Amino acid sequence: MVLVLIIVVSYVLTKFVERAQVEVEGEGYYVERARLRLQAWSMLEVAVAVLADVKAIDEALYAPAQGWGDPLDYAQIEVPEGMNVTFEFIDESSKLGINELDEGSLFLLFDEMGFDLDVSQTLTNALLDWIDEDDEARIDGGESREYSTSEMEMSASNSPVTSMEELSSVIGFRDHFFDEYGFPNNNFERLNEVVTYHPVVQMNVNSASPLALQALAGLNEIQIDTIEDYLSGFDGELGTEDDNYFATMGEVSDVIGEVERGVPITQQITVMTIKVTVQESGSAYTLIGTFSADTETTENGETGDLEYPFLFLELKEEPGMNNARSS
């Protein structure tokens, strides 16, 4: 009986220790996540402060060649030992807003991407039907009736696209921009380089891709090559210390010739996404913020008791544990 009692008590004690260990690890996870989250927010504010400082000096944001590509170096801030902080800047205004494109622009874009004419027409009409408020289907498009008879058994959104992944629900897009498992393919990545779901009506010529400049701005290959040569500086390589940038549309005209009225290009950043990732001891936390930098249309944005120099359009957090290693 004593031996049986010892065995039972040992078993119970073992289970108790295991459960306590799980609870301690779980508590540690939330404590670690909270600490990394605080650091990510701090680093985002550093990046925003640097951008605001550069903008105050140059009166606008144009390109990383202004000196804001490394916020920690610019602000002379050191991160805690053992912690790794990375910044990724995505110029959303290097693209055009997919919700702002008309039928002709969409068709030309899909045609430039290499789709057959009938596919380009279907993609154009299906997307316009998805966005517009009415329930009248275009030729080769789709509204409630067309979606209700499909395998997806849904209806058109009849509202602006709110994420690029949403396109997987639009007739024709799942077949051409996603693989058999529903993951984005190469066509999706190319499309994502030229359009955004954020409200952008003019592309920043300092960062726009050749496909965007050709398909959406109507520039020819010679003009695009000339722009790339100018931005690359003397060494001919983008991303180096001698990179150039256009600060006025007059400089753009001096390089590629007079730009026709109505061409949707500018030389400024109007919408920017900052992705901050904080890594330490195999844990990571990512904070993604998208803001409008257009001083003509926005005022200071407010978040709680904090006042920011830009208006934030979107904020997302991506906590993660044991998914990254400090380098």
C-alpha positions as CSV (number, residue, x, y, z in Angstrom):
1,M,0.0,0.0,0.0
2,V,2.9,2.4,0.8
3,L,4.5,1.7,-2.6
4,V,1.2,2.3,-4.4
5,L,0.7,5.5,-2.5
6,I,4.2,6.6,-3.4
7,I,3.6,5.9,-7.1
8,V,0.3,7.8,-7.0
9,V,1.8,10.8,-5.3
10,S,4.8,10.7,-7.7
11,Y,2.5,10.7,-10.7
12,V,0.4,13.6,-9.3
13,L,3.5,15.5,-8.5
14,T,5.0,15.0,-11.9
15,K,1.7,16.2,-13.6
16,F,1.7,19.2,-11.3
17,V,5.3,20.1,-12.2
18,E,4.5,19.7,-15.9
19,R,1.4,21.9,-15.7
20,A,3.3,24.5,-13.7
21,Q,6.1,24.5,-16.3
22,V,3.5,25.1,-19.1
23,E,1.9,27.9,-17.1
24,V,5.3,29.5,-16.4
25,E,6.3,29.3,-20.1
26,G,2.9,30.7,-21.1
27,E,3.3,33.6,-18.7
28,G,6.8,34.1,-20.0
29,Y,5.5,34.3,-23.5
30,Y,3.1,37.1,-22.7
31,V,5.7,39.0,-20.7
32,E,8.2,38.6,-23.5
33,R,5.6,39.6,-26.1
34,A,4.6,42.7,-24.1
35,R,8.3,43.8,-23.8
36,L,9.0,43.3,-27.5
37,R,5.7,45.0,-28.4
38,L,6.8,48.1,-26.4
39,Q,10.2,48.1,-28.2
40,A,8.5,47.8,-31.6
41,W,6.3,50.8,-30.8
42,S,9.3,52.8,-29.7
43,M,11.2,52.0,-32.9
44,L,8.2,52.9,-35.0
45,E,8.1,56.3,-33.3
46,V,11.8,56.7,-33.9
47,A,11.2,56.1,-37.7
48,V,8.3,58.5,-37.7
49,A,10.3,61.2,-35.9
50,V,13.2,60.8,-38.4
51,L,10.8,61.0,-41.4
52,A,9.1,64.1,-39.8
53,D,12.5,65.7,-39.3
54,V,13.6,65.1,-42.9
55,K,10.3,66.4,-44.2
56,A,10.6,69.5,-42.1
57,I,14.0,70.2,-43.6
58,D,13.3,69.2,-47.3
59,E,9.6,70.1,-47.1
60,A,8.6,66.7,-48.5
61,L,9.6,63.0,-48.6
62,Y,11.0,61.8,-51.9
63,A,13.3,58.7,-51.5
64,P,15.7,57.0,-49.0
65,A,18.5,58.9,-50.6
66,Q,17.4,61.9,-48.4
67,G,19.0,60.0,-45.6
68,W,16.1,58.4,-43.7
69,G,16.8,54.8,-44.8
70,D,18.5,54.0,-41.5
71,P,16.5,55.7,-38.7
72,L,18.7,54.4,-35.9
73,D,21.8,55.8,-37.5
74,Y,20.1,59.1,-38.3
75,A,18.9,59.5,-34.7
76,Q,22.1,58.1,-33.2
77,I,20.1,55.6,-31.1
78,E,21.6,52.3,-29.9
79,V,19.4,49.3,-29.3
80,P,19.9,47.0,-26.3
81,E,22.6,44.4,-26.5
82,G,21.3,41.2,-28.0
83,M,18.4,42.8,-29.7
84,N,18.1,43.2,-33.5
85,V,15.8,45.8,-35.1
86,T,15.1,46.0,-38.8
87,F,13.1,48.6,-40.7
88,E,11.4,48.1,-44.0
89,F,10.0,51.1,-45.9
90,I,7.4,50.5,-48.6
91,D,6.5,53.5,-50.7
92,E,2.8,52.8,-51.4
93,S,2.9,55.8,-53.7
94,S,5.2,54.0,-56.0
95,K,1.9,52.4,-57.2
96,L,-1.6,53.5,-58.0
97,G,-4.7,52.8,-56.0
98,I,-6.5,49.8,-57.5
99,N,-9.8,51.3,-56.5
100,E,-9.0,54.5,-58.4
101,L,-8.2,52.9,-61.8
102,D,-10.7,53.1,-64.6
103,E,-11.5,50.5,-67.2
104,G,-8.9,51.6,-69.7
105,S,-6.1,51.7,-67.2
106,L,-7.0,48.3,-65.8
107,F,-7.2,46.7,-69.2
108,L,-3.9,48.2,-70.3
109,L,-2.2,47.0,-67.1
110,F,-3.4,43.4,-67.6
111,D,-2.4,43.6,-71.2
112,E,1.1,44.8,-70.3
113,M,1.4,42.0,-67.8
114,G,1.1,39.6,-70.8
115,F,-2.5,38.3,-70.4
116,D,-4.6,37.5,-73.5
117,L,-7.1,40.2,-74.6
118,D,-10.1,38.1,-73.4
119,V,-8.5,37.4,-70.0
120,S,-7.6,41.1,-69.6
121,Q,-11.2,42.0,-70.4
122,T,-12.6,39.5,-67.9
123,L,-10.3,40.6,-65.2
124,T,-11.1,44.3,-65.8
125,N,-14.9,43.9,-65.8
126,A,-14.9,41.4,-62.9
127,L,-12.9,43.8,-60.7
128,L,-15.0,46.8,-61.6
129,D,-18.2,44.9,-60.8
130,W,-16.6,43.9,-57.5
131,I,-15.9,47.5,-56.6
132,D,-18.9,49.4,-58.0
133,E,-22.0,49.9,-55.8
134,D,-24.6,48.7,-58.4
135,D,-25.7,45.1,-59.0
136,E,-25.6,45.2,-62.8
137,A,-23.0,42.8,-64.2
138,R,-20.7,43.9,-67.1
139,I,-19.9,41.6,-70.0
140,D,-17.6,38.9,-68.6
141,G,-17.9,40.5,-65.2
142,G,-19.8,39.3,-62.1
143,E,-22.4,40.5,-59.6
144,S,-24.5,38.7,-57.1
145,R,-26.1,36.3,-59.6
146,E,-22.8,35.2,-61.1
147,Y,-21.2,34.6,-57.7
148,S,-24.2,32.7,-56.4
149,T,-23.8,30.2,-59.2
150,S,-20.1,29.7,-58.7
151,E,-18.4,27.3,-56.4
152,M,-17.6,30.1,-53.9
153,E,-21.3,30.7,-53.3
154,M,-20.9,34.4,-52.4
155,S,-21.7,37.8,-53.8
156,A,-19.7,40.8,-55.1
157,S,-18.4,43.1,-52.4
158,N,-19.7,46.3,-54.2
159,S,-17.2,48.3,-52.2
160,P,-13.5,49.2,-52.5
161,V,-10.9,46.5,-52.2
162,T,-9.4,46.6,-48.6
163,S,-6.5,44.2,-49.2
164,M,-4.7,42.7,-52.1
165,E,-5.5,39.1,-50.8
166,E,-9.2,40.0,-51.2
167,L,-8.7,39.6,-55.0
168,S,-8.7,35.8,-54.5
169,S,-12.5,36.1,-54.2
170,V,-12.9,38.0,-57.5
171,I,-14.0,36.1,-60.6
172,G,-10.9,35.2,-62.7
173,F,-8.3,36.4,-60.2
174,R,-8.1,33.2,-58.3
175,D,-7.2,31.3,-61.5
176,H,-4.5,33.7,-62.7
177,F,-3.0,35.3,-59.5
178,F,-3.2,32.4,-57.0
179,D,-2.0,28.8,-57.1
180,E,-4.1,25.7,-56.6
181,Y,-3.8,26.1,-52.8
182,G,-4.9,29.7,-52.8
183,F,-1.4,31.2,-52.2
184,P,-0.3,34.2,-54.3
185,N,1.8,33.4,-57.3
186,N,4.3,35.4,-59.5
187,N,1.5,37.2,-61.3
188,F,0.2,38.4,-57.9
189,E,3.6,39.6,-56.9
190,R,3.9,41.6,-60.2
191,L,0.5,43.1,-59.7
192,N,1.4,44.0,-56.1
193,E,4.3,46.0,-57.4
194,V,2.1,48.4,-59.4
195,V,-1.2,48.7,-57.5
196,T,-2.1,49.2,-53.8
197,Y,-5.5,49.2,-52.0
198,H,-4.5,52.5,-50.4
199,P,-5.8,55.8,-51.9
200,V,-3.0,56.8,-54.2
201,V,-3.8,58.7,-57.4
202,Q,-0.2,59.7,-58.5
203,M,2.9,57.5,-58.5
204,N,6.2,58.6,-57.1
205,V,8.6,58.5,-60.0
206,N,11.5,58.0,-57.6
207,S,10.3,54.5,-56.7
208,A,7.8,53.4,-59.3
209,S,8.6,50.1,-61.1
210,P,9.2,50.1,-64.9
211,L,5.9,48.1,-65.3
212,A,4.0,50.8,-63.4
213,L,5.6,53.6,-65.4
214,Q,4.9,52.0,-68.7
215,A,1.4,50.5,-68.1
216,L,-0.1,53.2,-65.8
217,A,1.8,56.3,-66.7
218,G,2.3,55.6,-70.4
219,L,6.1,56.3,-70.4
220,N,8.1,54.7,-73.1
221,E,11.2,52.4,-72.6
222,I,13.7,55.2,-73.3
223,Q,12.1,57.5,-70.7
224,I,12.1,54.7,-68.2
225,D,15.7,53.7,-68.8
226,T,16.7,57.4,-68.5
227,I,14.9,57.7,-65.2
228,E,16.7,54.6,-63.9
229,D,20.1,55.9,-65.0
230,Y,19.4,59.2,-63.2
231,L,18.3,57.6,-60.0
232,S,21.2,55.1,-59.9
233,G,23.8,57.9,-59.8
234,F,27.4,57.7,-61.1
235,D,28.0,54.0,-60.2
236,G,24.8,52.9,-62.0
237,E,23.5,50.9,-59.1
238,L,20.4,51.6,-57.1
239,G,20.7,51.4,-53.3
240,T,24.1,52.9,-53.0
241,E,25.3,56.2,-51.4
242,D,25.4,58.2,-54.7
243,D,21.7,57.6,-55.5
244,N,19.8,60.6,-56.9
245,Y,16.1,61.5,-56.5
246,F,13.8,64.0,-58.2
247,A,12.8,66.8,-55.9
248,T,10.6,68.7,-58.4
249,M,8.6,67.8,-61.5
250,G,10.8,70.3,-63.3
251,E,13.7,68.0,-62.7
252,V,11.7,65.1,-64.1
253,S,11.0,67.2,-67.3
254,D,14.7,68.1,-67.6
255,V,15.6,64.4,-67.6
256,I,12.8,62.7,-69.7
257,G,11.3,65.7,-71.5
258,E,8.0,67.5,-70.9
259,V,5.4,65.3,-69.2
260,E,1.9,65.4,-70.7
261,R,-0.8,66.9,-68.6
262,G,-2.8,64.2,-66.8
263,V,0.0,61.7,-66.5
264,P,-0.4,60.2,-63.0
265,I,3.2,60.8,-61.7
266,T,4.6,62.9,-59.0
267,Q,8.0,63.2,-57.2
268,Q,6.8,62.9,-53.6
269,I,5.9,60.1,-51.3
270,T,2.2,60.5,-50.3
271,V,1.5,57.1,-48.6
272,M,4.2,55.1,-46.8
273,T,4.3,51.8,-44.9
274,I,6.9,51.2,-42.2
275,K,7.5,47.6,-41.1
276,V,9.5,47.4,-37.8
277,T,10.6,44.0,-36.6
278,V,12.2,43.5,-33.2
279,Q,14.1,40.2,-32.6
280,E,15.7,38.9,-29.4
281,S,16.6,35.4,-28.2
282,G,14.6,33.6,-30.9
283,S,11.5,35.8,-30.4
284,A,10.2,38.4,-32.7
285,Y,7.5,41.1,-32.9
286,T,6.5,43.0,-36.0
287,L,4.6,46.3,-36.2
288,I,3.3,47.6,-39.5
289,G,2.1,51.1,-39.9
290,T,0.8,52.9,-43.0
291,F,0.4,56.6,-43.0
292,S,-0.3,59.5,-45.3
293,A,2.5,62.0,-45.8
294,D,0.6,64.4,-48.0
295,T,0.6,67.7,-46.2
296,E,-2.0,69.2,-48.6
297,T,-4.7,66.7,-47.6
298,T,-3.9,65.6,-44.1
299,E,-3.4,67.1,-40.6
300,N,-1.7,65.6,-37.6
301,G,-3.0,62.2,-36.6
302,E,-3.9,61.3,-33.1
303,T,-3.5,57.9,-31.4
304,G,-4.7,58.0,-27.8
305,D,-2.8,60.7,-26.0
306,L,0.0,60.8,-28.6
307,E,0.0,63.2,-31.5
308,Y,1.8,62.1,-34.7
309,P,3.1,64.3,-37.5
310,F,1.4,62.0,-40.1
311,L,-2.1,60.5,-40.4
312,F,-2.0,56.8,-39.9
313,L,-4.3,54.9,-42.3
314,E,-3.6,51.4,-40.9
315,L,-1.8,49.7,-38.0
316,K,-1.1,46.0,-37.7
317,E,0.8,43.9,-35.2
318,E,2.3,40.5,-35.8
319,P,3.5,38.9,-32.6
320,G,5.6,35.8,-33.0
321,M,7.7,33.5,-30.8
322,N,10.6,31.3,-31.8
323,N,10.2,32.3,-35.5
324,A,13.3,34.4,-35.9
325,R,16.9,34.5,-34.7
326,S,19.0,37.5,-33.9
327,S,21.8,38.0,-36.3
